[in-house]
């Protein structure tokens, strides 16, 4: 959900790196077997535990969700990968 939210906002800002339509992306992800993870209160609270390494609120929420859910966050973002915890940089 957070990734779709980011795509929707940044696409509306006419960012050249966010050209995909959120509806198309969601449909493709669900067809590929991905499940949606809604944002919950404990995810928001987990943000308070993160050191101020990365400023992007979407990336920080994805990391907070990974921590709260016991998941590994997969990212190409080197700055985000500097956080401790279950992160795999690709």
C-alpha positions as CSV (number, residue, x, y, z in Angstrom):
1,X,0.0,0.0,0.0
2,X,2.8,2.4,0.9
3,X,4.5,1.8,-2.5
4,X,1.3,2.4,-4.4
5,X,0.7,5.6,-2.4
6,X,4.2,6.8,-3.3
7,X,3.7,6.0,-7.0
8,X,0.3,7.8,-7.0
9,X,1.7,11.0,-5.4
10,X,4.9,11.2,-7.4
11,X,3.2,10.4,-10.6
12,X,0.8,13.3,-10.0
13,X,3.9,15.5,-9.4
14,X,5.0,14.5,-12.9
15,X,8.2,12.8,-11.8
16,X,9.8,11.1,-14.8
17,X,10.8,8.1,-12.8
18,X,7.1,7.4,-11.8
19,X,5.3,7.0,-15.1
20,X,3.4,3.8,-14.3
21,X,-0.2,4.1,-13.4
22,X,-0.9,2.9,-9.8
23,X,-3.9,0.9,-10.9
24,X,-1.7,-1.0,-13.5
25,X,1.0,-1.6,-10.9
26,X,-1.4,-2.9,-8.3
27,X,-3.1,-5.2,-10.8
28,X,0.2,-6.6,-11.9
29,X,1.5,-7.1,-8.3
30,X,-1.7,-8.9,-7.2
31,X,-1.6,-11.1,-10.4
32,X,2.0,-12.0,-9.5
33,X,0.9,-13.2,-6.0
34,X,1.9,-10.2,-3.9
35,X,-0.3,-9.3,-1.0
36,X,-1.2,-5.9,0.2
37,X,0.1,-4.7,3.6
38,X,-2.1,-2.0,5.1
39,X,-0.6,0.7,7.2
40,X,-1.5,0.2,10.9
41,X,-0.9,2.1,14.1
42,X,2.0,-0.2,15.2
43,X,3.7,0.6,11.9
44,X,3.4,4.3,12.5
45,X,4.8,3.9,16.0
46,X,7.8,1.9,14.7
47,X,8.8,5.1,12.8
48,X,9.7,6.6,16.2
49,X,12.4,3.9,16.7
50,X,14.2,4.6,13.5
51,X,17.3,6.8,13.6
52,X,17.2,9.8,11.2
53,X,19.4,8.3,8.4
54,X,16.9,8.6,5.6
55,X,14.4,11.4,5.0
56,X,12.0,9.9,2.5
57,X,8.8,9.2,4.4
58,X,7.7,6.4,2.1
59,X,11.0,4.5,2.5
60,X,10.9,5.0,6.3
61,X,7.4,3.6,6.5
62,X,8.4,0.6,4.4
63,X,11.2,0.0,6.8
64,X,9.0,0.5,9.9
65,X,6.5,-2.0,8.4
66,X,9.3,-4.5,7.8
67,X,10.5,-4.2,11.4
68,X,7.0,-4.5,12.8
69,X,6.1,-7.4,10.7
70,X,9.3,-9.3,11.0
71,X,9.9,-9.0,7.2
72,X,13.0,-8.3,5.2
73,X,13.0,-5.1,3.2
74,X,14.5,-5.5,-0.3
75,X,15.8,-2.2,-1.6
76,X,18.2,-0.7,-4.2
77,X,18.6,2.4,-2.0
78,X,22.1,2.4,-0.4
79,X,21.1,5.0,2.1
80,X,18.1,3.0,3.3
81,X,20.2,-0.1,3.4
82,X,22.4,1.6,6.1
83,X,19.6,1.0,8.7
84,X,20.1,-1.9,11.1
85,X,17.7,-4.8,10.7
86,X,16.4,-7.2,8.1
87,X,17.4,-5.3,4.9
88,X,18.7,-6.8,1.7
89,X,20.3,-4.5,-0.8
90,X,19.9,-5.5,-4.4
